Amino acid sequence: LKFCLYCWQLRQQNEIKADAWAIVFGATWQSGERESLLFMARLEQATVLAMFDAANPRFFMFLGDDWSRYNALPEMLTVWRGVCDTMERRSEGFSWSRDRRWATWFAYRNASNHVDYDKGRSAPQLLSAIVDKKDVLGIVAQEDEVIVRPGSVREMSTEQLPDGNFDRIMTELFRDITGIVRPGYGLAGA
């Protein structure tokens, strides 16, 4: 994270090229146990957008076939985002998914991580929306992530997901998506 922020200072001073910045930025975006390592810096949304704008997208999407997957996106696409009822600005986040199952998994994970002390456990919600390809800042094959310019989604709807044993639900979703059995994945002890 420190290296990324140092490189960001260099990029702002035009001391490193957009290609090099994009590789550092992309690697930092994809690093982290429970969220992008970049979010640990608690940067303003405008700063993160400036970071994307300063990066060459081809080099941000440097892993596997991310760049070719990006080029194959339709001009409009449906995206999903897993949130919970106690999250602020739920629809304004960067990270969405093309895979409804991954977004559902994140809804349960987010609900398990956000506790409202007045009402208890948060309720998982699934947002769905339409986004134009021009507003897609990048994609990451892992979790079928679509990084979206905040505020650019439209025709959004919210689905309340069923309550239940979050650990069991998340384990079953993870197994369904990946084929890997990993009990409690995404909850305490993961």
Disulfide bonds with the S-S distance in Angstrom:
none
